[in-house]
Amino acid sequence: MFIFDDILLRSIGFSFPGLDLLWVFEQMRDFAYKEMHDQIKDKIKENRMLYELGEMTSVEYFKMNNILTRQLKLAERAKSMNIGQKTDLLGNEA
């Protein structure tokens, strides 16, 4: 019931203290997307470093690089979907 009230009130621009649970979830989601993106970029850098130091063969490097690049593209696509973008009742962007 409270979640429905929160969504309804936020969609028309009202926000009350204590009913901003949705905002907390949105912040958690945004943080998770950023962390996922940063972790994949760190793994790509680590993979490159291992290859340059000779601790990984070129076959292993390219295989892992393809997997990580695919994951990075998916993470960027999820981030760019604007899931968190709000609209008001008239359909104007907030």
SULNORNOR-V334440 format. One line per field, one symbol per residue. ss: DSSP state (@ for helix, = for strand, . for the rest). phi: phi as a letter, one per 20 degrees, with the letter a starting at -180 (. if undefined). burial: b if it has 9 or more other ideal C-beta (glycine too) atoms within 8 Angstrom, else e. Layout:
ss=???
phi=???
burial=???
This chain:
ss=.@@@@@@@@@@.........@@@@@@@@@@@@@@@@@@@@@@@@@@@@@@@@.....@@@@@@@@@@@@@@@@@@@@@@.......=.....=.
phi=.ffffffffffdnebdgndeffffffffffffffffffffffffffffffffenebfffffffffffffffffffffffeflfefdcefenefe
burial=eeeebbbebbbeeeeeeebbbbeeebeebbeebeebbeebbebbeebbebbeeeebeeebbeebbeebbebbeebbeeeeeeeeeeebeeeeee
